[in-house]
Amino acid sequence: MDKNDHVINFREPLGKSQYIRLLSCSLYTLWYNLKRTGEIMIFDAQDNAKVKRIPEGNYSLKTLGKVLEVAFKNEKNKSTI
């Protein structure tokens, strides 16, 4: 039997004529909260430093990846996020 956090198993199987009503549900999502502006320092080939800023806010992995893509879009070393 596959197990994950989104499956509920009952001790006894439910009969065909029974119904279930959801009375309460708590859903958790993963967010990264930057309470202040984040900074990333990168160095070019001549060892000159540049500071890239990430605005404060709530980010999922996807939205944080998009912010990083924008921050590094004009840099020579491209990486995929």
N, CA, C and O of each residue as an XYZ file, in Angstrom:
324
protein
N       0.847     -1.191      0.000
C       0.000      0.000      0.000
C       0.885      1.245      0.000
O       1.821      1.349      0.794
N       0.587      2.178     -0.887
C       1.329      3.437     -0.936
C       0.918      4.307      0.229
O      -0.257      4.373      0.591
N       1.899      4.974      0.812
C       1.601      5.890      1.914
C       2.142      7.261      1.578
O       3.265      7.402      1.096
N       1.336      8.262      1.837
C       1.795      9.648      1.753
C       0.972     10.458      2.740
O       0.063      9.928      3.378
N       1.283     11.715      2.864
C       0.617     12.570      3.853
C      -0.805     12.940      3.479
O      -1.490     13.580      4.276
N      -1.277     12.562      2.294
C      -2.588     12.989      1.823
C      -3.604     11.850      1.777
O      -4.695     12.020      1.233
N      -3.260     10.697      2.338
C      -4.148      9.541      2.313
C      -4.544      9.186      3.740
O      -3.706      9.131      4.640
N      -5.822      8.949      3.925
C      -6.334      8.514      5.231
C      -6.874      7.109      5.063
O      -7.687      6.849      4.176
N      -6.424      6.209      5.914
C      -6.891      4.829      5.873
C      -7.739      4.542      7.111
O      -7.355      4.903      8.223
N      -8.878      3.901      6.924
C      -9.753      3.521      8.025
C      -9.448      2.085      8.444
O      -9.013      1.270      7.631
N      -9.678      1.787      9.715
C      -9.465      0.411     10.196
C     -10.426     -0.559      9.532
O     -10.044     -1.670      9.163
N     -11.661     -0.140      9.383
C     -12.692     -0.969      8.744
C     -13.110     -0.304      7.442
O     -13.238      0.920      7.402
N     -13.328     -1.066      6.379
C     -13.786     -0.454      5.126
C     -15.174      0.162      5.283
O     -16.005     -0.340      6.040
N     -15.409      1.232      4.574
C     -16.715      1.881      4.613
C     -17.687      1.105      3.732
O     -17.317      0.604      2.670
N     -18.918      1.014      4.179
C     -19.944      0.347      3.370
C     -20.310      1.196      2.167
O     -20.018      2.391      2.131
N     -20.940      0.588      1.196
C     -21.273      1.300     -0.042
C     -22.292      2.410      0.175
O     -22.277      3.392     -0.568
N     -23.159      2.297      1.143
C     -24.203      3.296      1.336
C     -23.798      4.381      2.337
O     -24.622      5.233      2.670
N     -22.566      4.373      2.821
C     -22.137      5.368      3.796
C     -21.485      6.563      3.093
O     -20.887      6.430      2.026
N     -21.617      7.722      3.720
C     -21.043      8.948      3.189
C     -20.086      9.527      4.218
O     -20.209      9.262      5.414
N     -19.165     10.291      3.760
C     -18.207     10.962      4.631
C     -18.366     12.463      4.454
O     -18.520     12.959      3.338
N     -18.327     13.173      5.564
C     -18.353     14.627      5.522
C     -17.086     15.138      6.185
O     -16.757     14.712      7.292
N     -16.385     16.026      5.544
C     -15.174     16.611      6.084
C     -15.555     17.751      7.020
O     -16.127     18.753      6.592
N     -15.234     17.590      8.296
C     -15.593     18.608      9.290
C     -14.485     19.628      9.502
O     -14.750     20.788      9.818
N     -13.267     19.199      9.329
C     -12.142     20.093      9.563
C     -10.965     19.642      8.714
O     -10.793     18.453      8.446
N     -10.164     20.600      8.299
C      -8.996     20.276      7.491
C      -7.949     21.365      7.689
O      -8.267     22.554      7.660
N      -6.719     20.959      7.887
C      -5.605     21.901      7.961
C      -4.647     21.574      6.839
O      -4.148     20.452      6.749
N      -4.388     22.543      5.988
C      -3.461     22.358      4.882
C      -2.219     23.193      5.153
O      -2.300     24.379      5.473
N      -1.095     22.558      5.018
C       0.158     23.252      5.240
C       0.869     23.401      3.906
O       0.882     22.484      3.086
N       1.449     24.549      3.706
C       2.216     24.787      2.489
C       3.588     25.288      2.895
O       3.754     25.872      3.966
N       4.540     25.064      2.062
C       5.900     25.453      2.362
C       6.170     26.825      1.761
O       6.151     26.996      0.542
N       6.418     27.789      2.622
C       6.740     29.140      2.192
C       8.044     29.552      2.841
O       8.349     29.150      3.964
N       8.795     30.340      2.138
C      10.007     30.908      2.694
C       9.747     32.383      2.896
O       9.508     33.114      1.934
N       9.791     32.822      4.132
C       9.470     34.196      4.471
C      10.757     34.980      4.676
O      11.509     34.723      5.615
N      11.003     35.939      3.787
C      12.128     36.843      3.979
C      11.595     38.078      4.682
O      10.840     38.859      4.102
N      11.987     38.247      5.919
C      11.480     39.369      6.712
C      12.169     40.673      6.354
O      11.670     41.754      6.669
N      13.307     40.572      5.698
C      14.006     41.773      5.220
C      14.644     41.442      3.881
O      14.717     40.274      3.497
N      15.095     42.437      3.187
C      15.685     42.244      1.858
C      16.907     41.343      1.962
O      17.790     41.561      2.791
N      16.941     40.310      1.090
C      18.097     39.418      1.042
C      19.110     39.922      0.047
O      18.762     40.625     -0.902
N      20.371     39.564      0.258
C      21.435     39.995     -0.635
C      22.296     38.799     -1.023
O      22.613     37.950     -0.191
N      22.671     38.746     -2.315
C      23.580     37.724     -2.816
C      24.728     38.453     -3.490
O      24.515     39.298     -4.360
N      25.952     38.121     -3.082
C      27.117     38.755     -3.674
C      27.733     37.785     -4.681
O      27.986     36.622     -4.367
N      27.970     38.283     -5.902
C      28.618     37.466     -6.920
C      29.870     38.195     -7.404
O      29.960     39.421     -7.333
N      30.827     37.420     -7.894
C      32.091     37.987     -8.347
C      32.275     37.688     -9.827
O      31.954     36.595    -10.291
N      32.800     38.675    -10.573
C      33.075     38.445    -11.986
C      34.496     37.897    -12.146
O      35.168     37.603    -11.158
N      34.945     37.762    -13.392
C      36.260     37.179    -13.669
C      37.408     38.019    -13.101
O      38.481     37.489    -12.810
N      37.185     39.321    -12.944
C      38.221     40.197    -12.382
C      38.105     40.323    -10.863
O      38.766     41.162    -10.251
N      37.271     39.493    -10.268
C      37.062     39.464     -8.808
C      36.362     40.719     -8.288
O      36.518     41.084     -7.123
N      35.585     41.383     -9.159
C      34.773     42.517     -8.730
C      33.444     41.982     -8.212
O      32.832     41.106     -8.823
N      33.011     42.515     -7.089
C      31.780     42.029     -6.453
C      30.569     42.826     -6.926
O      30.637     44.041     -7.113
N      29.463     42.114     -7.114
C      28.163     42.729     -7.374
C      27.205     42.180     -6.338
O      27.271     41.009     -5.966
N      26.320     43.037     -5.881
C      25.312     42.604     -4.917
C      23.956     42.574     -5.612
O      23.520     43.571     -6.188
N      23.301     41.432     -5.554
C      21.948     41.278     -6.084
C      21.006     41.222     -4.892
O      21.310     40.580     -3.886
N      19.875     41.884     -5.000
C      18.925     41.952     -3.887
C      17.663     41.148     -4.183
O      17.175     41.106     -5.313
N      17.155     40.518     -3.138
C      15.877     39.794     -3.195
C      14.938     40.521     -2.243
O      15.205     40.571     -1.042
N      13.846     41.083     -2.748
C      12.932     41.840     -1.882
C      12.322     40.967     -0.794
O      12.143     39.762     -0.968
N      12.012     41.594      0.317
C      11.342     40.856      1.398
C       9.980     40.378      0.922
O       9.373     40.979      0.036
N       9.508     39.290      1.520
C       8.209     38.760      1.135
C       8.135     37.259      1.365
O       9.074     36.649      1.876
N       7.017     36.678      0.985
C       6.800     35.245      1.109
C       7.025     34.595     -0.245
O       6.479     35.047     -1.251
N       7.829     33.531     -0.276
C       8.174     32.867     -1.520
C       7.972     31.364     -1.401
O       8.270     30.763     -0.369
N       7.464     30.771     -2.467
C       7.523     29.317     -2.604
C       8.834     29.033     -3.340
O       9.511     29.967     -3.770
N       9.196     27.772     -3.489
C      10.411     27.469     -4.245
C      10.320     27.986     -5.671
O      11.303     28.477     -6.224
N       9.141     27.877     -6.261
C       8.958     28.324     -7.648
C       9.107     29.836     -7.766
O       9.814     30.312     -8.655
N       8.456     30.603     -6.890
C       8.524     32.062     -6.988
C       9.916     32.571     -6.606
O      10.386     33.555     -7.176
N      10.577     31.916     -5.652
C      11.935     32.309     -5.298
C      12.879     32.030     -6.474
O      13.788     32.814     -6.743
N      12.661     30.920     -7.164
C      13.450     30.611     -8.352
C      13.289     31.665     -9.427
O      14.262     32.044    -10.080
N      12.059     32.145     -9.619
C      11.817     33.190    -10.623
C      12.535     34.485    -10.250
O      13.098     35.150    -11.119
N      12.522     34.846     -8.976
C      13.207     36.055     -8.523
C      14.708     35.918     -8.768
O      15.355     36.875     -9.193
N      15.265     34.739     -8.504
C      16.697     34.527     -8.731
C      17.031     34.553    -10.222
O      18.078     35.071    -10.611
N      16.158     34.004    -11.054
C      16.376     34.069    -12.503
C      16.442     35.511    -12.982
O      17.305     35.858    -13.789
N      15.545     36.347    -12.496
C      15.548     37.766    -12.873
C      16.826     38.447    -12.382
O      17.421     39.251    -13.099
N      17.245     38.123    -11.159
C      18.438     38.754    -10.591
C      19.690     38.403    -11.379
O      20.598     39.226    -11.490
N      19.752     37.186    -11.933
C      20.954     36.741    -12.632
C      20.810     36.703    -14.153
O      21.666     36.131    -14.827
N      19.767     37.287    -14.706
C      19.504     37.149    -16.141
C      20.585     37.785    -17.012
O      20.785     37.330    -18.139
N      21.280     38.801    -16.549
C      22.305     39.465    -17.361
C      23.721     38.995    -17.054
O      24.683     39.575    -17.557
N      23.861     37.976    -16.252
C      25.192     37.468    -15.894
C      25.640     36.446    -16.920
O      24.813     35.774    -17.537
N      26.966     36.325    -17.109
C      27.520     35.398    -18.094
C      27.286     33.941    -17.705
O      26.930     33.122    -18.552
N      27.480     33.619    -16.450
C      27.305     32.238    -16.001
C      25.843     31.965    -15.755
O      25.287     32.387    -14.741
N      25.220     31.262    -16.675
C      23.797     30.946    -16.561
C      23.640     29.637    -15.818
O      24.405     28.698    -16.036
N      22.663     29.572    -14.952
C      22.334     28.313    -14.301
C      20.828     28.163    -14.320
O      20.092     29.149    -14.352
N      20.378     26.926    -14.299
C      18.944     26.653    -14.309
C      18.472     26.460    -12.882
O      19.105     25.761    -12.089
N      17.366     27.083    -12.570
C      16.798     26.950    -11.222
C      15.566     26.098    -11.316
O      14.912     25.844    -10.304
